[in-house]
Amino acid sequence: MNNKKLILIGLLFAVILAVFLSPFASSFPDGLEKVAENKDFLHFSEGKEILKGLMPDYAVSIIKNEKISTALAGFIGVIFTFLATYGLIKLLKKN
């Protein structure tokens, strides 16, 4: 099996996982957010983001259905990560 085929199979597998499993992810806060809640300093960061996330809370804001929105965010995340990695590899191979 050549490298391109293996990469495409891996990408397809990642997309399938992201699309079909991400809607079942825990709705509880992640570790950092949970610690901030427990130590009562989460409110200090509200509305003071330096960078606004592309998909806050792993959702696409224009999609109202939460499961579809999360699945789409997973798909976009996988594709974006793949393209960024692919571009970086191409850039580094030139040197």
N, C-alpha and C positions, 0 to 999 in steps of 0.2 A: 504494500500500500504506500503510495507516495505521500509526501508531506502535505500537499494542498488538500488532498482528500481527507487526511487525518485531521487537519485543522478545521475543515468544514464539518466533519462529523462532531468534533468537539464543540464547535460553535452551535450546531444544531442541538446537541445535548444540553448545553448551557441555556439556550433559549427555551427549550422545553421545560427545564427545571424552573427557570425564572417565571415563565408564564403560568405554569400549572401549580407550582408550589408556593409562590409568593403570596397569593391571596390567603393562604392558611398560616401565614407568619403570625407570631404573637403580637397582640395589640398593646402589651405592656411596654413601658418605657425601657430603653436600652440601659446598660449598666451606668454610664456616665450621667444620664438624665435621672436615673433612680437615686444615685448618690446625691445629686444636687437637690432632689426633692427631700430626701431623708435628712440632709444637713441644713435644709431650709435656706438655700441660696439660689434656687432656680429662678425665682422672681427677679433677681438682679439682671438676668440675661434677656428677659422677655422684651422683644422689640428693639434689641440692641445688636442685632446680627451685623457682622462686618460684611459678610457676603450672603446674599440670599440664595438659598439652594434652588436648583433647577426643579426639583420635585420634592418639596418639603413633605415629611412624613410618608415618603415612598408612595406618592400618589400624583396623578395627573389631574390638576385642578379643574379642567374643563369637562372631565368625565364624572358624572354624578354617582354612578354605581361603584361602590367602594371596591368590590372584588375585581371588576374589570379595570378600574383605575390603577389598582396595585399591580395587576398582571401586566398592564401596559407599561407602567413604570419599570417593572422588572425587565421587560423586553428592551425598552429604551436603554436601560442601564447596561445590559449585556452587550448590545450593539455598540454603544458609545465606548465602553471599555475595550471591546475588540478592536474598534477602529483606532482608538488612541494607541493601543499596544502595537497594532500593525504599523501605524505611522511611525512610531518611535523605533521599531525594529528596522524599518526601511531607512530611516534617517541614520541610524547607527551603522547599518551595513555599508552606507556610502563612504564612511570614514575608514 
